[in-house]
Amino acid sequence: MNRISWSIKYSTMVAIGVAVLLIEACKKDTNPCEIPREGETYLLSDSAKNYINHYSDANRIIFKNMLGADVAFEVATKDTIASYQVPLPCEVDTFQNQTVIGTSQFLWVSLSNSAVLAAPIFINLVEYPILQNRDAYETLVVSLGELFSNSFGSGDELFYYISGNNPQVNYLDSLTVGGKTFYAVYEMDNSGIAPKLEIKYTKNQGIIYIKDTQNSVEYFYDRKE
């Protein structure tokens, strides 16, 4: 090997060595708590899905209005995986937070009839990830318009039920509406922001009652098609 080629090879080796040392030095200077880590993947349980099973084979949900006429709502469904990003105590230093990124299953059913409601009613099932001092939990949210959308505003959250204890939900053994008796009925205790629609819900039939308080209109569940 001549002196020139050896000089070139030696210079290349030195450059590589310096680059490796710089990378290692940068790694040592990097705070591991500033590097996002992978979080859990949450899938909804069968017990949570039972709250929307009534809609799984439905094309339309038929309500009756106060005059006894049919009011049909078209049914659409979506099952997707949504990403989440939350701050949690860093595993290396619990006095610092670390960004945790993961995914969570998100199911929704929409009931739409533009002739009677300006926006569809969405029945959402979502699992919120674990946070500091709070376990992950599954929740059912009924909303006017799409949950988490830019247009979602005050009064659009109509009803929510968290798995386990939920002090803002009233439970009724039975309720008669529109001439029909329903059992195990959930309704919101609307002591806070008044929702745009009043909703009553059962696990077996889903939404059984809709009241548009602004227009003094009521709809009573009749059947699915």
C-alpha positions as CSV (number, residue, x, y, z in Angstrom):
1,M,0.0,0.0,0.0
2,N,1.5,3.4,-0.9
3,R,1.7,6.3,1.5
4,I,-1.1,8.3,-0.2
5,S,-3.8,5.6,0.0
6,W,-2.8,4.8,3.6
7,S,-3.1,8.5,4.4
8,I,-6.6,8.7,2.9
9,K,-7.7,5.5,4.7
10,Y,-6.3,6.7,8.0
11,S,-8.0,10.1,7.7
12,T,-11.3,8.4,7.0
13,M,-10.9,6.2,10.1
14,V,-10.2,9.3,12.2
15,A,-13.2,11.1,10.8
16,I,-15.5,8.1,11.6
17,G,-14.0,7.8,15.1
18,V,-14.6,11.5,15.8
19,A,-18.2,11.3,14.5
20,V,-18.9,8.3,16.8
21,L,-17.5,10.2,19.8
22,L,-19.7,13.2,19.0
23,I,-22.8,11.0,18.7
24,E,-22.0,9.3,22.0
25,A,-21.4,12.7,23.6
26,C,-24.8,13.9,22.3
27,K,-26.5,10.8,23.7
28,K,-25.0,11.5,27.1
29,D,-26.2,15.1,27.0
30,T,-29.8,14.1,26.0
31,N,-32.3,14.0,28.8
32,P,-34.0,10.6,28.5
33,C,-37.2,12.0,29.9
34,E,-37.4,14.3,26.9
35,I,-37.6,11.4,24.5
36,P,-41.2,10.2,24.0
37,R,-41.8,6.5,24.8
38,E,-44.4,4.0,23.6
39,G,-47.5,3.7,25.6
40,E,-50.2,1.0,25.8
41,T,-52.7,0.0,23.1
42,Y,-56.2,0.1,24.5
43,L,-59.0,-2.0,23.1
44,L,-62.6,-1.7,24.2
45,S,-64.0,-4.6,26.2
46,D,-67.0,-6.6,25.2
47,S,-68.9,-5.3,28.2
48,A,-68.4,-1.7,26.9
49,K,-69.5,-2.7,23.4
50,N,-72.7,-4.1,24.8
51,Y,-73.9,-0.5,25.1
52,I,-74.1,-0.1,21.3
53,N,-74.8,-3.7,20.2
54,H,-78.4,-2.7,19.5
55,Y,-77.2,-0.6,16.5
56,S,-74.9,-3.3,15.0
57,D,-77.5,-4.7,12.6
58,A,-79.7,-1.5,12.1
59,N,-80.0,0.6,9.0
60,R,-82.5,3.0,10.6
61,I,-83.9,3.8,14.0
62,I,-87.5,4.8,14.1
63,F,-88.8,7.2,16.7
64,K,-92.3,8.5,17.2
65,N,-93.0,12.2,17.6
66,M,-95.7,13.7,19.9
67,L,-98.3,13.2,17.2
68,G,-97.4,9.5,16.8
69,A,-95.8,9.9,13.4
70,D,-92.6,8.0,12.4
71,V,-89.4,9.9,12.4
72,A,-86.5,7.8,10.9
73,F,-82.8,8.3,11.7
74,E,-80.3,6.8,9.4
75,V,-77.6,4.7,11.1
76,A,-73.8,4.9,10.3
77,T,-71.0,3.2,12.2
78,K,-67.2,3.5,12.4
79,D,-64.5,1.5,14.2
80,T,-61.1,3.1,14.2
81,I,-57.8,3.3,16.1
82,A,-57.0,6.8,17.4
83,S,-53.7,8.0,18.7
84,Y,-53.2,9.6,22.0
85,Q,-50.4,11.6,23.6
86,V,-50.2,12.1,27.4
87,P,-47.6,13.3,30.0
88,L,-46.7,10.7,32.6
89,P,-43.9,10.5,35.2
90,C,-40.6,9.6,33.6
91,E,-39.4,6.1,34.4
92,V,-35.8,7.4,34.9
93,D,-36.7,10.4,37.0
94,T,-40.3,10.4,38.4
95,F,-39.9,14.1,39.3
96,Q,-40.0,14.8,35.5
97,N,-42.8,14.1,33.0
98,Q,-42.3,12.2,29.8
99,T,-44.5,12.2,26.7
100,V,-46.2,8.8,26.2
101,I,-47.7,8.0,22.8
102,G,-50.1,5.2,22.1
103,T,-53.3,4.1,20.5
104,S,-56.9,3.5,21.6
105,Q,-59.9,1.9,19.9
106,F,-62.7,4.4,19.1
107,L,-66.2,3.3,18.1
108,W,-69.1,5.5,17.1
109,V,-72.6,5.2,15.8
110,S,-74.4,8.2,14.3
111,L,-78.1,8.8,14.0
112,S,-78.9,11.4,11.4
113,N,-82.1,13.1,10.1
114,S,-81.4,16.6,8.8
115,A,-85.1,17.4,8.6
116,V,-85.4,17.4,12.4
117,L,-81.8,18.0,13.7
118,A,-79.1,20.2,12.2
119,A,-76.3,17.7,13.2
120,P,-76.3,13.9,13.7
121,I,-76.3,12.4,17.1
122,F,-73.2,10.4,17.8
123,I,-73.0,7.6,20.3
124,N,-69.3,7.2,21.0
125,L,-67.3,4.5,22.8
126,V,-63.8,5.5,23.8
127,E,-61.2,4.4,26.3
128,Y,-59.2,7.2,27.8
129,P,-55.6,6.4,28.6
130,I,-54.0,6.2,32.1
131,L,-52.9,9.6,33.5
132,Q,-51.3,10.6,36.8
133,N,-53.5,9.6,39.7
134,R,-56.1,8.2,37.3
135,D,-56.6,4.7,35.8
136,A,-57.6,4.2,32.2
137,Y,-61.4,4.1,31.8
138,E,-64.0,3.3,29.2
139,T,-66.8,5.7,28.6
140,L,-69.9,6.1,26.5
141,V,-70.5,9.7,25.2
142,V,-73.6,10.8,23.3
143,S,-72.9,14.0,21.5
144,L,-74.7,16.4,19.1
145,G,-72.1,16.4,16.2
146,E,-68.8,14.6,16.1
147,L,-66.9,14.3,19.3
148,F,-63.4,16.0,19.3
149,S,-64.2,17.9,16.1
150,N,-63.4,21.6,15.7
151,S,-67.1,22.5,15.7
152,F,-67.8,20.7,19.0
153,G,-69.0,23.3,21.5
154,S,-70.8,24.1,24.7
155,G,-74.0,22.0,25.1
156,D,-73.0,19.5,22.4
157,E,-72.1,16.8,25.1
158,L,-75.5,15.3,25.7
159,F,-74.8,12.3,27.9
160,Y,-71.9,10.3,29.2
161,Y,-71.5,7.2,31.2
162,I,-68.2,6.1,32.7
163,S,-67.7,2.5,33.6
164,G,-68.1,2.2,37.3
165,N,-69.4,5.0,39.5
166,N,-70.7,8.1,37.7
167,P,-72.4,10.6,40.1
168,Q,-73.7,12.7,37.2
169,V,-75.9,9.9,35.9
170,N,-79.3,9.0,37.4
171,Y,-80.4,5.3,37.1
172,L,-84.1,4.4,36.8
173,D,-85.4,0.9,37.2
174,S,-88.1,1.6,34.7
175,L,-89.5,4.5,32.7
176,T,-92.6,4.9,30.5
177,V,-92.2,7.2,27.6
178,G,-94.3,7.4,24.4
179,G,-96.6,4.7,25.8
180,K,-93.7,2.1,26.2
181,T,-92.0,1.0,29.3
182,F,-88.2,0.7,29.3
183,Y,-86.0,-0.8,32.0
184,A,-82.6,0.1,33.4
185,V,-82.7,3.6,32.1
186,Y,-79.8,6.1,32.4
187,E,-80.3,9.9,32.3
188,M,-78.0,12.8,33.0
189,D,-78.3,15.0,36.1
190,N,-78.0,18.2,34.1
191,S,-77.0,20.5,37.0
192,G,-74.1,22.0,35.0
193,I,-74.1,23.3,31.4
194,A,-77.5,22.5,29.8
195,P,-77.2,20.1,26.8
196,K,-78.9,21.1,23.6
197,L,-80.8,17.8,23.7
198,E,-82.1,15.8,26.6
199,I,-81.2,12.1,26.2
200,K,-82.4,8.9,28.0
201,Y,-80.4,5.7,27.3
202,T,-80.7,2.0,27.9
203,K,-78.1,-0.8,27.2
204,N,-80.7,-2.8,25.3
205,Q,-82.2,-0.2,23.0
206,G,-79.7,2.6,23.1
207,I,-81.3,6.1,22.9
208,I,-85.0,5.8,23.9
209,Y,-85.8,9.4,24.3
210,I,-84.8,12.7,22.6
211,K,-86.1,16.1,23.7
212,D,-85.2,19.2,21.8
213,T,-85.8,21.7,24.6
214,Q,-85.3,24.8,22.4
215,N,-88.1,23.8,20.0
216,S,-90.2,21.8,22.6
217,V,-90.1,18.7,20.5
218,E,-89.9,15.1,21.8
219,Y,-89.0,11.8,20.1
220,F,-89.7,8.4,21.5
221,Y,-88.0,5.2,20.5
222,D,-90.2,2.7,18.6
223,R,-88.1,0.2,16.6
224,K,-85.1,-0.5,14.5
225,E,-85.1,-1.5,10.8
